[in-house]
Amino acid sequence: MTTNCAGCAEASEKAKELKKIIAKYKDTRGALIPVLHEAQEVYGYLPLEVQREISLGLDIPLAEVYGVVSFYTQFSINPKGKYQINVCMGTACYVKGSNEILDKFKTRLSIDVGDCTDDQKFSLDACRCIGACGLAPVVTINDEVYGKLTADDVDDILDKYEDK
């Protein structure tokens, strides 16, 4: 008996796309980082199964693939939410209370840094300086920038996204 499910079809399509990406770079020197970038665009993150496929496809040890994924901050081994929240923890933001803002997001969303809500709507990260020190403390949600915040602003900001 064959089961037809949307999730299965989507996983199959992603696997096919990953194979195409690997094939495109197979004989290219220094292909690992471009393959990882494109794979993350397809999957949204780089789970171990994807890293294993890249390792096999490019004939690179899995430890090397994982080493690159875990070293560079633009790669993620955890799923990201529809709305990716980044709280700046650079010096200017930190001294103006970004830690309290981060704590409020963690409490309100019931997740920790690096995690994603169960409904895949929000993910939370702390990042280094994003270059908007004049607006400190700063939070970004996808491409939206929120500046001069306090922990009291978190509820209003999240309420905007929960209605979307």
N, C-alpha and C positions, 0 to 999 in steps of 0.2 A: 504494500500500500504506500502510495506517495503522499506526502503531506505538502500542502502549498501554503506557505505563510509569507507575509510581507517581509518580516525580519530575516527569514532564510534567503529570500531573493536579494535583499539588500546586501547581506553578508557575501553572497556569491558575486554580486556585481563589484563590491569593494575588492574581493580577492582577485577578480579578473583585472581590475584597474591596477592593483599592486603588481601583478605579473607583467603588465605592459610597461609600468614604470621601471621595473628591474631590467626588463629586456632592453629598454631604450638606453640604459646606462651600463649594461653588462660589461662591455669592453672598454669603458671609459676610465682612465686613471683618475683617482680622487672622486669617485662617484658616490661614496657613502653619504656625504652631507646632502647633496641634491636629492638623492633617493629618499632620505629621511624626511626632508622638507615636503616633498610631493606625497609621500605616504601619509604624513601627518595631515595634509590637506584633505586626503581621502577619508581617513579614519577619525580625524579630530584629535587624536593622540597616538602614541606608539606603544600599544600593549606588547607583552612578551611574544605573543604568537606572530605579530607583524615583524618584530625584530628578528625572530627566528627565520621567517621567510626571506627577509632581506639578507641575513647571514648566509643562508643556503644559496640564494640566487646570485649573490655577488662573490661567493666563495671567500667570505671574510669570517673570522672566528666570531661567534656570538658575543664573547667577552669584549671584543673590540667595538662591536655595534652598540652594546649596552654602555660601554665606557663613553662613547661619543654622546649618546642620548642623555646619559646622566650628568655629563659635564656641561653641556650647553643649555642655558636656561630657556631658549626658545623651543626646546623639545619637551614634551610632557609624556610621562608614562601613566598618567591618570586621565580619565575622561574629563572634558571641559563642558561646562554648562552652556546653554544658549546665551546666557549673559555672563561674561567673564569679568569678574570684579578684581581689580588690582588696587591694593592700598599701598601708596608710596611710603616706604620706610627710610627714605633718605634723610640726612641730617636735618634739613630745614623742616620737613614734614614731621619727623619724629619729635623734635623739640616743641612743636606746636600741637602735639596730641594725636598723631596718627596711630599710636599704639592703642589708645582708647577707642578710636574709630574702628580699628581692626577687631578689637574685642567685641564691640557692639555688633558688627557683621557676623562674627562667629556665633554669638549668642542668638541673634535673631534668626539666622539660617540653620542653626544647630549643626554646623559643620566646622571643621578646622581648616587651617591653611593647607592648600593643596587638594582639598576635597571638593566634591560636587554634591549638590542636593539629590535626594533620591529620585525626584522628578526630572532631573537633568536640566533644570531651569537656571540654576546659579552655580558657579564655581568661584572659589575664593583663593586669591594669592596675595602674598606680600612681595613687593618688588623694590628694587633699588631706585635711586633718583630717576624720575622721568623727565626732568628738565623744566618743570613748571614751579620752581621754588617760590616765585612771587605770589603764587596762589596757595601756598602751603597752609594746611595739609591738603593733599590731593588724592582723589580716588578716580580711577577710570573704570567705566563699564563699557566693554567693547570699545567703540571709538568716542564715546561721550566722556568729557572731562568735567569733574566736579571739584571746585576749589574753595578754599577758606572755610572748611567744614569743621563741625564739631560732632561728637558722638550723637548728639540730639538730632542731627540731620539724617542719620542712617534710615530711620523708619520711613520718612517722607520719600527718600530716594528709592528704597525698595518697593514702596507702595506703587510707584509709577510703573515699575517693571512687572509686578505681580498681576496687574490688570491687562498686560499685553498678551 
